[in-house]
């Protein structure tokens, strides 16, 4: 058995171990209680149903993880793949992929993680649990890489069967639009509210929060609202930060996970077997999660799965054979 097939088998086995109820697909028709952005979870245990009443805010329910991960294989993959792409670009529906970045592949790995560990894609609204219908990622991008460069937030939606190439092409297209256009939809919405009197802004935000509570949040705002995403990612490595802080969650909206990514850097590691030092690539990642959406054991397994994905990025080039379904739907 080849190394690639063995890694694929180990990865798929780790996915299947957590699936008690592997359905064929998520609901296609709207059911009673479903929202535009999520399917209601009806098969939770009694205590889980009580948790949103006992722990009423997302940020006060946050738990924090931090880990330094060996990403040597990840770095080698990106470097070697870029040599291949310079000769043979990959064509997709969104355009050709001629180059990938560490951040591109990191987001692709994160999207794959949210696919195989569906509890991470849950959110709580109106004191009810939901599984998000898509995997939606929000992150900050600078129009110019300077201290004065204007920042904007990009939010993109992905299907669960995406590959690395479709993800990268969607990201590249979104980033290109933001950097070339003078304004973007998210900025237009923020500028509109910023010009209103404070009392009106407070009333408008209160109304939007109520609409979210009852599952009627306006679609035209939702599509660009980063506080309504599966995960918000802060790429602090882009500004040279190796040791990343924890970030809080937002009580407003439905985002249950916040990830801070540090700079990939080399470290000299002592090996007892050889008695010498070797250079390896490492990255520090901090994660903040709404603990109400699952349990600690699930989160630990999810973190281990994420390491497996990062160390086997070639698997992201192909679609998953099976997409696990949230067993509480």
Secondary structure, 3 states (H helix, E strand, C coil): CCHHHHHHHHHHHHHHCCCCCCCCCCCCCCCCCCCCCEEECCCCCHHHHHHHHHCCCCHHHEEEEEEEEECHHHHHHHHHHHHHHHHCCEEECCEEECCCCHHHHHHHHHHHHHHHCHHHHEEEECCEEEEECCEEEEEEEECCCCCCCCEEEEEEEECCCCCHHHHHHHHHHHHHHHHHCCCCHHHHHHHHHHCCCHHHHHHHHHHHHHHHHCCCCCHHHHCCCCCCCCEEEEEHHHHCCCCCCCCCCCCCCCCCEEEEECCCEEEEEEECCCCEEEEEEEEEEEEEEEHHHCCHHHHHHHHHHHHHHHHCHHHHHCCCCCCCCCCCC
